[in-house]
C-alpha cells in the first residue's frame, strides 16, 4: 500500500479549437454512448481536472466554457486531451495563476513537498537557508574554511529544493531531478532520523516498497559510512549519488506510474496499465503524459457510470 497519501492530486488541461470529434471503440466495436451523460457530470469532470492539475476549482467561466466545448465535441478523447494539455502547458497569462503552466508546475512542486517533506513550506526552507547564511558569516570571521565549505554545501541542498520549481517549469529538469533534492536535505533527515530509517524511507517514497536485505545493507554502507557500493548498476558513495542511482532506475518510473494511478484514481494500477505507459515514460521522462493518459479515461471522468 502506498504510504503517506495525505493530499489530493489532480491534473487537467484544456486547449480550445475546433476539431472533428472522434469515434471510440470498445469491446465488440460498439462506440460508447456519451449522449446520455448529464451536464453535471461533465461539469464535475472539468472541475476535478482543475483541482488535480492546478490545485483549485475552475471559475464559473472556465467550467462553463470547457463543459460546452466537451459537449460540442461529443466528449471525445481529443477534446479531453486538449483541455488537459492546456492546463498543463498553456503559458498565456491568467489572473491569479500567472499561467496555467505556472500553476500546474507549482502544483507538482507542492505535492512533491507534501510527499517527501510532510508539506514543509518555502518559508521553512528559507529559514534554514537564512540560518546557514549567518553560520557562513561567523565561520568566515573565525577563519574556519572547513565549516564554510560545509555550510555552503548544505545551503545549496536547500536552494536546490526552492529552485527545482522554476527549473521544472522551464523544462531544465525532470520529476526525478526534483525528487532528489526533496530527499537530500536535513528536513527529510529529521523526519526519518538515522541511516536505518533514511534508507527504508527512501525506498518507500521512491519505490513504494521496502528494500531487500541485500539492498538495505549496500544502501546503509553508502548513507552511514560513505562506502562505495553498487546501487542499481551505479556506484554511489554518498547520499546524493545514492539518490541519483535510485531515481535513474527503471523501478522508479514504474513506481511513479503506480503512484499517479493511486493519486488520481484511488486504486492500484494493473500490470497491463503500467506496461502501457512504462516504455514512453522511462524514455521521455514526461510525467505530464502519464497524467494525461489517466485523466482522459472514462474511469476518471466517470462518464459511463
N, C-alpha and C positions, 0 to 999 in steps of 0.2 A: 504494500500500500504506500502511496506517495505521501511523504512527510511534510508537515508544516504548511498545509494549504489553509492559509488564514486570510485569503483575499480572493476577489473575483477578477478573473481575467477575461477580457473580451477584445476582439479585434476586427472591425469592419471598415469599409471603404466605398466611396461612390464616385463614379465619373459619368457625367451626363453625355448624351449623344444618341442620335437615332441609330438603331441597329436592328436589323431584321431578327425577330425572335426565333430562338432555336427550338427544335423538337427533340425532346429527350426520350430515350427508350429504356425500358427496364425489362425484366424477365418476360418473355413471350412477345417482345417487341410492341408492347402496349404503352403508349405515351402516358405519363402521369396527367391526371385531370386536375389542373390548378384553378379552373373556372369557379369552383365552389369554395375556394379559400376565402374566408371572410376578411374584410378590410382590416379589422382589428388585429388579425394575426400578422398581416403584412406590416402594420404599424409597429407591432411588438418586435418583429424581426429587425426593422430599421433601428429602433431604439436600442435593442440589445447590441447591435453592431457598434453603435456609437459608444455605448458603455464599455464594451470589451476592448475596443480599439483606441478610444480616446479618453476613457475614464470619466465620461459624463454622458448625460442623456442628450438626445437630439432636441433642438429647439422645435417649436411648432412648425416653422417654415421648413426646417431641414427634414423633419419627419414627414410632413405632408408632400413635399416635392419628391422625395425619394419613394414614398409609397405610391404616388401617382405614376412615377416612372416605371416602377416594377410591375404595376398592374397593366400599364400600357404595353409593356414588353412580355406580358404573359408569364411573369415570374421566371423568365428564362435564366439559365445559368450564366449566360453572357451578361445579362443585366445585373445579376447579383455580383459578378466579378467586377463590373465597372464601379459599383458602389464601394465595394471593399477596397479596391485598388485606389480609389480617390481618397478614402480616409487614411490609407497607409502612405500614399505618395504625393498627394497634391500639395504644392508649395505656395498656392495662392493665399494671400493674406485673409484671415478671418478674425474678426474682433473677438478677443478673449482667448484664442488659440494660437495666435501668430500665424499658423497654418495648420492644416490637418496633419501634415507630415511631422511638423514640430511636436504637436500634441501626441501623436502616435509614438514617436521616439521617447518622449517624456514618460508615456505610459509604460513602455518596455523597461525603461530605467527604473521607474518607481516600483514596478513589480519585481524587478531583479533585487532591489534593496530589501523588499519585503521577503523575498525568497531566501536570500543569503544573510541579510543583516538585521532581520526582525524589524524592518521598516525604519532604520536609522535615517534621520533627516539630513539634508545637506548642511544645515546649521550645526548639527552634532559633529559631522565630519569636519566642517570648517573650524570648530573649536579645537579639535585635535591638531589641525594644521597651525592654528594660532599658538597653541602651547609649544609646538615644536619650533616655530619661528623664534619664540622667546628663548627656548633652550639653546638654539643655534647661536643667538647673540651672546648669551652667557658663556658658552663653550669657546667662542672665538675670543672673547675678552680674557678667558683663562688660558688661552693658547692651547686648548685641547683639540688638536686636529682630528684625532680618532673619534671623539664624541661628535664633532661637527659632521664628519662623514656619515656616521651612523644616523644622526638626526636628519640629515638631508635625504638619505635613502628611505627612511621611514616616512618623511614628509611626502616624498614622491609617490609612495604607495597610496596615500590618501588622495593626493591630487589626481592620480590615475582613476580613482573612483569617480570624482567630480567630472573630470574631462571625458570620461567614457560616454557620457550622454551626447555631447557635441560630436565626438568622433564617430559615434554610431549614426547620428543624424546625417553626417557628411559622407557616410559610406567608407570611412577610413578604417573601421574595424568591424568585425562580425560579432554576433552574440557571444560566441565562445571567448572572444577577446575581452568582452565586457565582463564575463563571469570570472575571469582570472583575478582582476583587482578587487572584485567583490569579496573574494575569499582571502586574498593575500594582504591582510591588514590586522591591526590589533583589536578592532571591534569584533571581527569574526573569531579571533583568538579568545576574547573574553567570553563570548557566547559559548564557545566549545573549548573550555580550558584544558590545557595539557595536550601533548602529542597524541596520546591514545584517543582522546575524544576528537581531536582535529582530523585524524586520518579517517575515522569512522564517519564523521560528519561530512567530509569532502566527498567520500564515496556515495553517501546517502543523497547529498544535494546535487551532485553531478550525474550519478548513475541510477539513483533511486534504489540502491541496494547496499548491503554491507560488503566489505572486502572479504575475499577468501583469506585463510590464514597466511598463505604464501604472499599474497598481495599486501596484507597488513604488515608482515614482517619487513618486506622490502621498503614499503612506504614509510614505516616507522623509522627505519635506519636513515632515510633521507631527511625526514622532518625533525627528528630528535637529535641525530648525530651528524648530519650533513655528510653522510657517506654516499658515494656514488653508487646508484643501483639502477638496474633496468626497470623502467616503468612504461609498460605497454610499447616496447620497442625503442624507447628513447632513454638516454642516460640522464638521470637527474641527481643533483647533489645538494639542492636547496629547495625551499618552498615554491618559489616562482617556477623553477624548472619542472618540479613535480606537477604543478597545476597546468602548465602548458602541455605536458605529456598527457595528462588526464583529458584535457579539452580538445586534443587533436586525434584522439582515438575514435574509431567508428562507434564504440559503445556510447560515447557522449551524444552523438547525433541521433542514435536510436532512442536513448533516454529522453532527449528533448522532444522528439515526436510524441512519445508516450505522455510526457508532461503536458504538452499542449492539448492532447485529447482529453486528459483528465480535467484540465482547467476550463476548457470550452464546452465539453460535453458531459463532464462529471462522471466519466466512466473510463475504464481501461481500453486502450487501443487493441484491436485484434492483431494477430501476427500478419495477416494479409494487409491490413491498413498500414502497418509500419513498413512492410515491403514496398507498398505502392509509393511511399514518399521518400524512402531512405536514400536511394541512389542519387536523386536530384538534390536532396538537402545536403548530403555528405560532399557532393561535388561543388555546389554553388554556395553553400553556407547561408542560403537565403531563408531566414526564419519567416519572413512575411509570406512566402509561397506556401509554407506548411500551414500557416494560419488560414490562408485563402482557401486551400483545399478543404479545410474543415468547415469554415464559416459559410461556404456556399451550398452546403449539403441540405437536403430536406430535413435531416435529423436535427441539425442546428436550428434551421428556420422554423421547424415544427409545422410545416405547411400541410403535410399529409396525415397528420394525426387526427 
